[in-house]
Amino acid sequence: MVKSIQSLQRGLHVLDLIKSRPAVTLTDLHHDSGLSKATLLRILQTLQESGWVTRDPKGFGYSIASTRKLDHQTSTLEDDVISPVMASLHKALSWPSDIAVRDGLSMKIIESTRSSAPFVLNRDSVGYRPAFLYSAVGRTYLAFCSESERDDIINGLKNKGGKEGRLVSDKQWFNKTMRDTVTNGYGQREPGYWGVASTEGRKIEAIAVPVIQKGKVIACLSAAWPENSVSLDEIRNSIVPNLMDAARSLSEKLKSPI
């Protein structure tokens, strides 16, 4: 007989308790679950690092992350909303585009026009998880999300360690990157990010804009091209306006009830 994993059962039970109300405190969870506060803190830390739960640093309440609340909506509306908007964007902008949402401590591509583009990074991009600090979609999400969610991501990356953990600890670099992204209205991919090249053997440049709904960033929309193929004027006068139009269209259409 296969045994169940008790720690997983406890974690799922806590997640269900958090889902049951807009925000829940550690004391509430302690009373409702019967688990010790030490155990709950470990579970909550895991749920935060996985992107399922966010914490309000002022009220000490925990709630389901906004991106997880949208999981059902984005999957249900993908054919009816996301795909047509991406198709229209592709007609206006020949460069390949992706739409990505937060997935824990990285982004996740949920739709792409790469298969129809004149050059290709990776035709099987859907499901790919770009890093927050190196990708255009990740930097854009960080710059436009709420301060509390940004703090959650920063703390998660620090705890995770590695290259991103070290880079996010560089406050001067991080703050400048965030300021530049907000000022420009779009985030830029780190040059030579992972050294990925196009089918022509050239490295990739990319930018991304936020998809904002009710004041919250719910996704990021990007465009990419081989390095040195696009001028700054073309970025500002063509690529950014087209991406922003598509982002507004997605936001408006996603307001419709399921």
Disulfide bonds with the S-S distance in Angstrom:
none
